[in-house]
Amino acid sequence: MNTKQEQVLDVIAKVSGKDRAALKPESELTADLGIDSPKGLQLLADLEDALKIEISDDEAARMLTVGDVLNLAESK
């Protein structure tokens, strides 16, 4: 796992309150991790800050699982 992926998992764990070891690529942000709309906004802001990237509304709408977030981060 590379540094960018590590940063993504750290941010998701912090925002969701879940243990990082419990995060799987297929974990759904809402159903499995309890990331609701306010936490979703926090997740976006924290990811943008940690990775020094911008995430568009369209990209954010496609982030449904941990794997989706990892893939997005890798594409930036």
Backbone hydrogen bonds, N-H to C=O, Kabsch-Sander energy under -0.5 kcal/mol:
donor,donor_aa,acceptor,acceptor_aa,energy
6,E,2,N,-2.3
7,Q,3,T,-2.5
8,V,4,K,-2.3
9,L,5,Q,-2.5
10,D,6,E,-2.3
11,V,7,Q,-2.4
12,I,8,V,-2.7
13,A,9,L,-2.5
14,K,10,D,-2.3
15,V,11,V,-2.7
16,S,12,I,-2.6
17,G,13,A,-1.9
18,K,13,A,-0.5
22,A,19,D,-1.6
23,L,20,R,-1.5
24,K,22,A,-0.5
27,S,24,K,-1.9
29,L,64,L,-2.4
32,D,28,E,-1.2
33,L,28,E,-1.6
34,G,30,T,-1.3
35,I,29,L,-2.6
36,D,34,G,-1.1
40,G,36,D,-2.8
41,L,37,S,-2.1
42,Q,38,P,-1.9
43,L,39,K,-2.7
44,L,40,G,-2.4
45,A,41,L,-2.4
46,D,42,Q,-2.8
47,L,43,L,-2.7
48,E,44,L,-2.6
49,D,45,A,-2.2
50,A,46,D,-2.9
51,L,47,L,-2.6
52,K,48,E,-1.2
53,I,48,E,-1.1
56,S,54,E,-0.5
60,A,56,S,-2.6
61,A,57,D,-2.2
62,R,58,D,-1.0
62,R,59,E,-0.6
63,M,60,A,-1.4
64,L,62,R,-1.3
66,V,27,S,-2.2
67,G,25,P,-2.7
69,V,65,T,-1.8
70,L,66,V,-2.4
71,N,67,G,-2.7
72,L,68,D,-2.4
73,A,69,V,-2.5
74,E,70,L,-2.1
75,S,71,N,-1.5
76,K,72,L,-0.7
76,K,73,A,-0.9
